[in-house]
Amino acid sequence: MDWSINQIARIAGTTSRTLRHYDDIGLLKPSRIAHNGYRHYDQEALLQLQRILLLRELGLGLPVIAEVLSNESDPAKALSGHLAWLRQEQGRLNRQIASVQRTIEAVKGGGEIMAENMFDGFDHTQYKEEVEERWGKDAYASSDAWWRGMAAAEKAAWKQRSQKLGSDWIAAVGAGIAADSVEAQDLARRQVEWLRGIPGTPAAAPGGDVKGYVIGLGEMYVADPRFSANYGGESGARFVRDALRVYAETNL
């Protein structure tokens, strides 16, 4: 069974023009071309398209996506990493939806708005207890004050930088480069600089054990599915851990 280019465009929420462009650059080839010149796509092509669209959601450019796809021959394994990340996002969005619904009901009914219920899924405090347990209450208080003191534009810029760093890690994992390669070590450098910019972390504290912190954080990325999902799953987290360890041993 296969589907025409127009059918696929409608089903996938994209355009025929986009699919033709993917064909032109070799990213997604049709399974066959009919006598009338129309492109048709089979199940294997649909699977490829799903992976392309998921990687686009992560902010990756088309050249990087092509490299990722060429280096990941097991689509089920690749999609498992995407699924873990999607489930994490689903949980957060479900909490946001419930929070907004409760607020709407309270506003319409003239009832009391419960402040503690308004921001579930929105804030950055979900790891508060873990941060305090690992690095102390002062560490959490410093980072919390830093975040709350930022303007909306500053928060947006910081989130964008974080997302770009995460997507670059995922692209590197898909490209199959070595953890000690120049490209991976540049990513590790960026990761450490990013950590140094967050008040309250040992990386930002004067005289802090930056080396131990970075190595330990890499291990946590692998051990905790919530963190490994940010890097496409456990295999991606292992790559990040190994790259950070090499960087820490060499430079910190």
QUIHU-V826484 format. One record per pair of residues at least 12 apart in sequence whose C-alpha atoms are under 10 Angstrom apart, sorted by the first residue. I is the first residue (numbers start at 1). J is the second residue. D is the distance in whole Angstrom. If there is no record, write none. Layout:
i:j:d
I:J:D
I:J:D
This chain:
i:j:d
1:40:10
1:41:9
1:42:6
1:43:8
2:30:10
2:31:8
2:32:9
2:39:10
2:40:6
2:41:5
2:42:4
2:43:7
2:44:10
2:45:9
2:46:9
3:30:10
3:31:10
3:32:10
3:39:9
3:40:5
3:41:5
3:42:6
3:43:9
3:45:10
3:46:9
4:16:10
4:30:9
4:32:10
4:33:9
4:34:9
4:38:7
4:39:6
4:40:4
4:41:6
4:42:9
5:17:9
5:19:7
5:20:9
5:30:8
5:33:10
5:38:7
5:39:5
5:40:6
5:41:7
6:19:9
6:38:9
6:39:9
6:40:9
7:40:9
7:41:9
8:40:9
8:41:8
8:42:10
8:46:8
8:49:9
12:46:9
12:49:8
12:50:8
12:53:9
14:53:9
16:39:10
19:39:9
19:49:9
20:39:8
22:49:9
22:52:10
22:62:9
22:66:10
23:39:9
25:62:9
25:63:9
25:66:9
26:66:8
27:48:9
27:49:9
27:52:9
27:62:8
27:63:9
27:65:8
27:66:6
27:67:10
27:69:9
27:70:10
28:41:9
28:45:7
28:46:9
28:48:7
28:49:7
28:52:9
28:66:9
29:41:8
29:45:7
29:48:9
29:49:10
30:42:8
30:44:10
30:45:7
30:46:10
31:43:9
31:44:8
31:45:7
31:46:10
44:75:10
47:75:8
47:76:10
47:79:10
48:69:8
48:75:8
50:79:9
51:65:9
51:68:10
51:69:8
51:75:8
51:78:8
51:79:7
51:82:9
52:65:7
52:66:9
52:68:10
52:69:8
53:65:10
54:79:9
54:82:7
54:83:10
54:86:10
55:68:9
55:69:10
55:82:9
55:167:9
55:170:9
55:171:9
56:167:10
57:167:10
58:82:10
58:163:8
58:164:8
58:166:8
58:167:6
58:168:10
58:170:9
58:171:10
58:230:10
59:160:10
59:163:8
59:164:7
59:166:9
59:167:6
59:168:9
60:164:8
60:166:10
60:167:6
60:168:8
60:170:9
60:171:7
61:167:10
61:168:10
61:171:10
64:167:10
64:168:9
64:170:10
64:171:6
64:172:9
64:174:9
64:175:8
65:170:10
65:171:7
65:174:8
65:175:9
66:171:10
66:174:9
66:175:9
67:171:8
67:172:9
67:174:7
67:175:6
67:176:9
68:170:8
68:171:6
68:172:8
68:173:8
68:174:4
68:175:5
68:176:8
69:171:10
69:174:7
69:175:8
70:174:8
70:175:8
70:176:10
71:173:9
71:174:6
71:175:6
71:176:6
71:177:10
72:173:9
72:174:6
72:175:8
72:176:8
73:174:10
77:232:10
77:233:9
77:235:10
78:174:9
78:232:8
78:233:8
78:235:10
79:232:9
79:233:10
80:229:10
80:232:8
80:233:7
80:234:10
81:228:9
81:229:6
81:230:9
81:231:8
81:232:4
81:233:4
81:234:8
81:235:9
81:236:8
82:229:8
82:230:9
82:231:9
82:232:6
82:233:7
83:229:8
83:232:9
83:233:9
84:225:8
84:226:8
84:228:9
84:229:6
84:230:9
84:231:10
84:232:8
84:233:7
84:234:10
85:225:9
85:226:8
85:227:9
85:228:9
85:229:5
85:230:6
85:231:8
85:232:7
85:233:8
86:229:8
86:230:10
87:226:10
87:229:9
88:225:9
88:226:7
88:227:10
88:229:8
88:230:9
89:121:10
89:229:10
91:121:8
92:120:8
92:121:5
92:122:8
93:120:9
93:121:7
93:122:9
94:120:9
94:121:8
95:117:10
95:118:10
95:119:9
95:120:6
95:121:5
95:122:8
96:117:10
96:118:8
96:119:7
96:120:6
96:121:5
96:122:6
96:123:10
97:120:9
97:121:9
98:117:9
98:118:9
98:119:10
98:120:8
98:121:9
99:116:10
99:117:6
99:118:5
99:119:6
99:120:6
99:121:8
99:122:9
100:117:9
100:118:7
100:119:8
100:120:9
101:118:9
102:114:9
102:117:8
102:118:8
103:115:9
103:117:8
103:118:7
103:119:10
123:147:10
123:148:10
124:143:10
124:144:8
124:147:9
124:148:10
125:140:9
125:143:10
125:144:8
127:140:9
128:140:7
128:141:9
128:144:9
131:143:10
131:200:10
131:201:9
135:200:8
135:201:8
135:202:8
135:213:10
136:200:9
136:201:10
137:200:9
138:199:10
138:200:7
138:201:10
139:198:10
139:199:7
139:200:4
139:201:6
139:202:8
139:204:10
139:205:9
140:199:9
140:200:6
140:201:8
141:199:9
141:200:7
142:198:9
142:199:6
142:200:5
142:201:9
143:197:10
143:198:6
143:199:5
143:200:5
143:201:8
144:198:10
144:199:9
144:200:9
145:199:9
145:200:10
146:198:8
146:199:7
146:200:9
147:198:9
147:199:9
158:194:9
161:194:9
162:191:9
162:194:8
163:230:9
165:187:8
165:188:10
165:190:8
165:191:7
165:194:9
165:231:10
166:187:10
166:191:9
166:230:7
166:231:6
166:232:9
167:230:9
167:231:8
167:232:9
168:184:10
168:187:8
168:231:9
169:183:10
169:184:8
169:187:7
169:188:9
169:191:10
169:230:9
169:231:7
169:232:9
169:236:8
169:237:9
169:239:9
169:240:7
170:230:8
170:231:5
170:232:6
170:233:9
170:236:7
170:237:9
170:239:9
170:240:9
171:231:9
171:232:10
171:236:10
172:184:7
172:187:9
172:231:10
172:236:9
172:239:9
172:240:9
173:231:8
173:232:8
173:235:8
173:236:6
173:237:9
173:238:10
173:239:7
173:240:8
174:232:9
174:236:8
176:239:10
177:239:9
178:239:8
178:242:9
178:243:8
179:238:9
179:239:6
179:240:8
179:241:9
179:242:6
179:243:4
179:244:8
179:245:9
179:246:7
179:247:9
180:239:10
180:242:8
180:243:6
180:244:9
180:245:9
180:246:6
180:247:8
181:243:8
181:246:10
183:243:10
184:239:9
184:240:8
184:242:10
184:243:6
184:244:9
184:246:10
184:247:9
185:240:10
185:242:10
185:243:6
185:244:8
185:245:10
185:246:8
185:247:6
185:248:10
186:243:9
186:247:9
187:240:9
187:243:8
187:244:9
187:247:10
188:214:10
188:240:8
188:241:9
188:242:10
188:243:6
188:244:5
188:245:9
188:246:9
188:247:6
188:248:9
189:243:10
189:244:8
189:247:7
189:248:9
189:251:9
191:214:9
191:240:10
191:244:8
192:204:10
192:210:9
192:211:10
192:214:7
192:244:8
192:247:9
192:248:9
192:252:10
195:210:10
195:213:10
195:214:9
196:210:9
201:213:9
202:214:9
209:252:9
210:248:8
210:252:7
211:244:9
211:245:8
211:247:9
211:248:5
211:249:7
211:250:10
211:251:9
211:252:5
212:245:9
212:248:8
212:249:9
212:252:9
213:248:9
214:241:9
214:244:7
214:245:7
214:247:9
214:248:7
214:249:10
214:252:9
215:241:7
215:242:9
215:243:10
215:244:6
215:245:5
215:246:9
215:247:9
215:248:7
215:249:9
216:241:9
216:244:10
216:245:9
217:240:10
217:241:8
217:244:9
217:245:10
218:237:8
218:238:8
218:239:9
218:240:7
218:241:4
218:242:8
218:243:9
218:244:7
218:245:7
219:237:9
219:238:8
219:240:9
219:241:6
219:242:9
219:244:10
219:245:9
220:237:9
220:238:10
220:241:9
221:233:9
221:234:8
221:236:9
221:237:6
221:238:8
221:240:8
221:241:7
222:234:6
222:235:8
222:236:8
222:237:5
222:238:6
222:239:9
222:240:9
222:241:7
223:237:9
223:238:9
224:237:10
225:237:9
228:240:9
